[in-house]
Amino acid sequence: MGKSEVEGLSRRGLFRLAKEVGLIHSIDEWMLFHAARNEISHTYDKNTAEEVFEISRNFLPVVKKLLTQLELKND
């Protein structure tokens, strides 16, 4: 896959493509991570920070799965 396949895609489109090629398992999960990142970068509310913290706790295992898939596809 090259630059031409991903140029101009929306974030959801990129996640959809990543799912189609087996890099990720859930588009919605990655959209949630992205939304949480956007939310916390513009918000200083304690409740929002706690919500984003809870979401972020799931990020490490999911991104480790992505790394594994990238390594498998790169061999």
N, C-alpha and C positions, 0 to 999 in steps of 0.2 A: 504494500500500500504506500502510496506516495502523497506528496503535497497536493496534487491535483484532486485527489479523492476527498480531501478534507477542507480545502479552501472554500470559504463561503458558507459552510455549514453552521447552523445555530448550535448552541451548547447542547440542546436536546438531540439534535442531529448527530453531533459528535458522540454523545453517549449511546445513541441508537446504533451507530456504526460500530462502536467498541463492543456492544453486546452481540451484534451480528457476527463479528469475527472472533468471539469467545474471550474477549479481554475482561469483560465485567459481566456480572450476573443480573444486575438490576439497574435499569435506567432511572427509576424513581428514587432509588437510594442515593445515586450520585447527584441527582437534581436536588435532593434534600441537603446533601453536604454543601453543594454550591450555594443554595439559598441561605443556609446557616452562616456560611462564610460572609456572604453579602450583608446579612442582617447584623452580625456582630461588628463589622467594620464601620457601621454607621449608627450604632446604638450603644448607649451607656447605661441602659436600664438593667437592674439586677435580675429581674425575672427573665428577661431575654437572654442575658448572659448565662443563667442557669440552664435554660432550654438548649442553648447552643452547646454548652458543656456536655449535656446528656447526649446530644446528637454526635458530638465529636468523639465520644467514648467508643463509638462503633467504627470510626474511621480507620484506625490502625489495622484491625484484622481484615477489613475490606481492601485496603490499599496493599496489604501483604499478598492477598490473593491476586491482585492486579500485577504486582511485581513478579509473582510466580508465573503467571500466564505470559508476561512479556519475555521472561527468561526462556520459557519453553519454546516460544515462537521465534526467538532469536538464535536458537541453536541450529 
